[in-house]
């Protein structure tokens, strides 16, 4: 089927993005309070660069804004600013509480949605709700400070600012006429009962690259000629050339006023300096809000905004149009029929693109969830810039950083030099990449943009990301932390989703992952017994203690999840090697290495099995040599069933050396193959997995028990068993406690709102669904379990996977009362179609109610719901495991 958006992606490779991606939604929604912008002695990023400084201080590493777009290297940025005539400063960026300010950690206090998006950003849509009364900054801070960890978050809707519909509904749409010609439409609706006033400020600026003493030439924005009836500005940059921004008239027929300043720090406001620039970064803000003479009368600078003062009647809407083009002739800056035609065409093409992905049996609700999840994934790809060596040393023209930096955070990662567009966990709370988050993001991206997914998986293995010792960088706060090793799994998933033919990509990933696998074996198996550690491994608060910290009384925590992840890593590397060996015989020997390594881990995994409980547990090896089992019924004990790989005959029938050696190993190493679960079903495919049929059924019993792991909305991270039976440990004179917490965390153990103690998280649910489908394809319908446990209803493992998937989807679609569980009872979402007609994809979800918790726009791994929905289309069209993709 012909499709214009698919055609735009056709010529891409992982190393060469399409010209259609030169401009995109790559602008973060928060750069203040990040590690990159922190030059303090104590590493308190939030305090060093708070929200109050953001409007006045030039960023060193990246920019932020509302509904923002920029080029891939973030030379030129465009975003929206608003003023409701009541706030003390312009609304140029999203507001939220820092980690120490929130009663459950950092928390954004705004409402916005990524409505839509095409993979090349040829079409984008964004919506924001802005109060007509003064934004309650202090009330939000003060009430959060008053509340404790047992209280819910105090949100913007709780302040009453949206009562009676007194807010602005602002929709921003982008459509590209060509890769370098962007139409911009801004729709402003007064949702309130009375006429109201607002200033809309489309803002164009250059990222500050010239203030750091590195010789970069200063670019220039200047008011310039435009077509008749338009206001214009030219943007000249020595690297990206000349761009033109044209602005149409407002609803009153008047052209907007262009205002200019410099994207440079207001040192007078922040530091009391006498030599502050006359037109600093906050010059437009001070001019509009206070009437200050802080905009350049010569209409030149490095930051500018068109000011549209609007008076809008109750329930009425206005529309504004702009166009940003490179080297555009005056007569090309059309804001009339050509503009409208471009908007209509790009929206229609996006419709057609997503229609191709929609399963035939998907409801309108499900299709809308899928499409908005993909949109969030597209909007969450951001420009990420961080040269750690430069950050540690400081810039030539700036004060030297404190000496403590050289032995502090990320000091051992001076090789890391990032300058890329990468999918972030979200654009506000986590505007930086995280290794295991990114793996899941890429599995989602692969369904709509395989080249981008491959590029980003390959990126972390490049020499300027991967540590020389083979470790992958975890995340910006501490690159040396350890995330679960899911990159091999993700590479295989992306390979299959993209058709299973890009062996160049698979081989490149394999080579890098060999280094990382070796790092794991050398660094995270302390006593060489194939039982692995790893620390918190992304599962914050999953135990009674911080798994990354020194344990009370010392000792070594041997982890069920760490060992299971390594078993899965071995199996994924085995499958990769076998697939590559069918195209290049040199991989056949290395396939044997991973086959045998898995066997050794599988035997060691048996040490973590508890026969009495029928469950896998972590264990603590104490300094005196004794071993204590940590009996927490958590995802840590479910992970071993995720370590499974299908081995269809096509993978090994042409590999005689592998067949012969594998058979010899099985026949002659009984001590290593006792736990090597090699199922023969009498037909292909075959399966290797970590647990045998008996243990599989025993682990599935609590997993599918609604009184333990199985919530109405998916699998909980911690069994509800611990609600009545908390785990209490006495260690080195301290009492450590693990309670079931279905919602926000009530402990500061791992800081802020990190909580795996009971809520529902999408990544591990997704892996559970995929693993159950793998097992079902190999074991068939003869393996049946109760669903739910105790119900007497038997289901095969494919039906179990379908049921978990159905429950996850139930978080987002309307229930019998017409409400979406994701919003809970929150004001103003409940019962108001202007608020609950679109989805928010939260970080995690309440283990009993399905209400969204944590970061409100975790569009990365929670977007896995879209991969689940698209996966139905594949499963409906083919039963072949060779073409079935993950999930």
Rosetta blueprint (number, residue, H / E / L):
1 X L
2 X L
3 X L
4 X H
5 X H
6 X H
7 X H
8 X H
9 X H
10 X L
11 X L
12 X L
13 X E
14 X L
15 X L
16 X E
17 X L
18 X L
19 X H
20 X H
21 X H
22 X L
23 X E
24 X E
25 X L
26 X L
27 X L
28 X E
29 X L
30 X L
31 X L
32 X L
33 X L
34 X L
35 X L
36 X L
37 X L
38 X L
39 X L
40 X L
41 X L
42 X L
43 X L
44 X L
45 X H
46 X H
47 X H
48 X H
49 X L
50 X L
51 X H
52 X H
53 X H
54 X H
55 X L
56 X L
57 X L
58 X L
59 X L
60 X L
61 X L
62 X L
63 X L
64 X E
65 X L
66 X E
67 X E
68 X E
69 X E
70 X E
71 X E
72 X L
73 X L
74 X L
75 X L
76 X E
77 X E
78 X E
79 X E
80 X E
81 X E
82 X E
83 X E
84 X L
85 X L
86 X L
87 X L
88 X L
89 X L
90 X L
91 X E
92 X L
93 X L
94 X L
95 X L
96 X E
97 X E
98 X L
99 X L
100 X L
101 X L
102 X L
103 X L
104 X L
105 X L
106 X L
107 X E
108 X E
109 X L
110 X L
111 X E
112 X E
113 X E
114 X E
115 X E
116 X E
117 X E
118 X L
119 X L
120 X L
121 X L
122 X L
123 X E
124 X E
125 X E
126 X E
127 X E
128 X E
129 X E
130 X E
131 X E
132 X L
133 X L
134 X L
135 X L
136 X L
137 X H
138 X H
139 X H
140 X H
141 X H
142 X H
143 X H
144 X H
145 X H
146 X H
147 X L
148 X L
149 X L
150 X L
151 X L
152 X L
153 X L
154 X L
155 X L
156 X H
157 X H
158 X H
159 X H
160 X L
161 X L
162 X L
163 X H
164 X H
165 X H
166 X L
167 X E
168 X E
169 X E
170 X E
171 X E
172 X E
173 X E
174 X E
175 X E
176 X E
177 X E
178 X E
179 X L
180 X L
181 X E
182 X E
183 X E
184 X E
185 X E
186 X E
187 X E
188 X E
189 X E
190 X E
191 X L
192 X L
193 X L
194 X L
195 X L
196 X E
197 X E
198 X E
199 X E
200 X E
201 X E
202 X E
203 X E
204 X E
205 X E
206 X E
207 X L
208 X L
209 X L
210 X L
211 X L
212 X L
213 X L
214 X L
215 X L
216 X L
217 X L
218 X L
219 X L
220 X E
221 X E
222 X E
223 X E
224 X E
225 X L
226 X L
227 X L
228 X L
229 X L
230 X L
231 X E
232 X E
233 X E
234 X E
235 X E
236 X E
237 X E
238 X L
239 X L
240 X L
241 X E
242 X E
243 X E
244 X E
245 X E
246 X E
247 X E
248 X L
249 X L
250 X L
251 X L
252 X L
253 X L
254 X L
255 X L
256 X L
257 X E
258 X E
259 X E
260 X E
261 X E
262 X L
263 X L
264 X L
265 X L
266 X L
267 X H
268 X H
269 X H
270 X H
271 X H
272 X L
273 X L
274 X L
275 X L
276 X L
277 X L
278 X L
279 X L
280 X L
281 X L
282 X L
283 X H
284 X H
285 X H
286 X H
287 X H
288 X H
289 X H
290 X H
291 X L
292 X L
293 X L
294 X L
295 X L
296 X L
297 X L
298 X L
299 X L
300 X E
301 X E
302 X L
303 X E
304 X E
305 X E
306 X E
307 X E
308 X E
309 X E
310 X E
311 X E
312 X E
313 X L
314 X L
315 X L
316 X L
317 X E
318 X E
319 X E
320 X E
321 X E
322 X E
323 X E
324 X E
325 X E
326 X E
327 X L
328 X L
329 X L
330 X H
331 X H
332 X H
333 X L
334 X L
335 X L
336 X L
337 X H
338 X H
339 X H
340 X H
341 X H
342 X H
343 X H
344 X H
345 X H
346 X H
347 X H
348 X H
349 X H
350 X H
351 X H
352 X H
353 X H
354 X H
355 X H
356 X H
357 X H
358 X L
359 X L
360 X L
361 X L
362 X L
363 X L
364 X H
365 X H
366 X H
367 X H
368 X H
369 X H
370 X H
371 X H
372 X H
373 X H
374 X H
375 X H
376 X H
377 X H
378 X H
379 X H
380 X L
381 X E
382 X E
383 X E
384 X E
385 X E
386 X E
387 X E
388 X H
389 X H
390 X H
391 X H
392 X H
393 X H
394 X L
395 X L
396 X L
397 X L
398 X L
399 X L
400 X L
401 X L
402 X L
403 X H
404 X H
405 X H
406 X H
407 X H
408 X L
409 X L
410 X L
411 X L
412 X L
413 X L
414 X L
415 X L
416 X L
417 X E
418 X E
419 X E
420 X E
421 X E
422 X E
423 X E
424 X L
425 X L
426 X L
427 X L
428 X L
429 X L
430 X L
431 X L
432 X L
433 X L
434 X E
435 X H
436 X H
437 X H
438 X H
439 X H
440 X H
441 X H
442 X H
443 X H
444 X H
445 X H
446 X L
447 X L
448 X L
449 X L
450 X H
451 X H
452 X H
453 X H
454 X H
455 X H
456 X H
457 X H
458 X H
459 X H
460 X L
461 X L
462 X L
463 X L
464 X L
465 X L
466 X L
467 X L
468 X L
469 X L
470 X L
471 X L
472 X L
473 X L
474 X L
475 X E
476 X L
477 X L
478 X L
479 X L
480 X L
481 X L
482 X L
483 X L
484 X L
485 X L
486 X L
487 X H
488 X H
489 X H
490 X H
491 X H
492 X H
493 X H
494 X H
495 X H
496 X H
497 X H
498 X L
499 X L
500 X L
501 X L
502 X L
503 X H
504 X H
505 X H
506 X H
507 X H
508 X H
509 X H
510 X H
511 X H
512 X H
513 X H
514 X H
515 X H
516 X H
517 X H
518 X H
519 X H
520 X H
521 X H
522 X H
523 X H
524 X L
525 X L
526 X L
527 X L
528 X L
529 X L
530 X L
531 X L
532 X L
533 X L
534 X L
535 X L
536 X L
537 X L
538 X L
539 X L
540 X L
541 X L
542 X L
543 X L
544 X L
545 X L
546 X L
547 X L
548 X L
549 X L
550 X L
551 X L
552 X L
553 X L
554 X L
555 X L
556 X E
557 X E
558 X E
559 X L
560 X H
561 X H
562 X H
563 X H
564 X H
565 X H
566 X H
567 X H
568 X H
569 X H
570 X H
571 X H
572 X H
573 X H
574 X H
575 X H
576 X H
577 X H
578 X H
579 X H
580 X H
581 X H
582 X L
583 X L
584 X L
585 X H
586 X H
587 X H
588 X H
589 X H
590 X H
591 X H
592 X H
593 X H
594 X H
595 X H
596 X H
597 X H
598 X H
599 X H
600 X H
601 X H
602 X H
603 X H
604 X H
605 X H
606 X H
607 X H
608 X H
609 X E
610 X E
611 X L
612 X L
613 X L
614 X L
615 X E
616 X E
617 X L
618 X E
619 X E
620 X E
621 X E
622 X L
623 X L
624 X L
625 X L
626 X L
627 X E
628 X E
629 X E
630 X E
631 X L
632 X L
633 X L
634 X E
635 X H
636 X H
637 X H
638 X H
639 X H
640 X H
641 X H
642 X H
643 X L
644 X E
645 X E
646 X E
647 X E
648 X L
649 X H
650 X H
651 X H
652 X H
653 X L
654 X L
655 X L
656 X H
657 X H
658 X H
659 X H
660 X H
661 X H
662 X H
663 X H
664 X H
665 X H
666 X H
667 X H
668 X H
669 X L
670 X H
671 X H
672 X H
673 X H
674 X L
675 X L
676 X L
677 X E
678 X E
679 X E
680 X L
681 X L
682 X L
683 X L
684 X L
685 X L
686 X E
687 X E
688 X E
689 X E
690 X L
691 X L
692 X L
693 X H
694 X H
695 X H
696 X H
697 X H
698 X H
699 X H
700 X H
701 X H
702 X H
703 X H
704 X L
705 X L
706 X L
707 X L
708 X L
709 X L
710 X E
711 X E
712 X L
713 X L
714 X E
715 X E
716 X E
717 X L
718 X E
719 X L
720 X L
721 X H
722 X H
723 X H
724 X H
725 X L
726 X L
727 X E
728 X E
729 X E
730 X E
731 X E
732 X L
733 X L
734 X E
735 X E
736 X E
737 X E
738 X E
739 X L
740 X L
741 X E
742 X L
743 X L
744 X L
745 X L
746 X L
747 X L
748 X L
749 X L
750 X L
751 X L
752 X L
753 X L
754 X L
755 X L
756 X L
757 X L
758 X E
759 X L
760 X E
761 X L
762 X H
763 X H
764 X H
765 X H
766 X H
767 X H
768 X H
769 X H
770 X H
771 X H
772 X H
773 X H
774 X H
775 X H
776 X H
777 X H
778 X H
779 X H
780 X H
781 X H
782 X H
783 X L
784 X E
785 X E
786 X E
787 X L
788 X L
789 X L
790 X L
791 X L
792 X L
793 X L
794 X E
795 X E
796 X E
797 X H
798 X H
799 X H
800 X H
801 X H
802 X H
803 X H
804 X H
805 X H
806 X H
807 X H
808 X H
809 X H
810 X L
811 X L
812 X L
813 X L
814 X E
815 X L
816 X L
817 X L
818 X L
819 X L
820 X E
821 X H
822 X H
823 X H
824 X L
825 X L
826 X L
827 X L
828 X L
829 X L
830 X L
831 X L
832 X L
833 X H
834 X H
835 X H
836 X H
837 X L
838 X L
839 X L
840 X L
841 X L
842 X L
843 X L
844 X E
845 X E
846 X L
847 X L
848 X L
849 X L
850 X L
851 X L
852 X E
853 X E
854 X L
855 X L
856 X L
857 X L
858 X L
859 X L
860 X L
861 X L
862 X L
863 X L
864 X H
865 X H
866 X H
867 X H
868 X H
869 X H
870 X H
871 X H
872 X H
873 X H
874 X H
875 X H
876 X H
877 X H
878 X L
879 X L
880 X L
881 X L
882 X L
883 X L
884 X L
885 X L
886 X L
887 X L
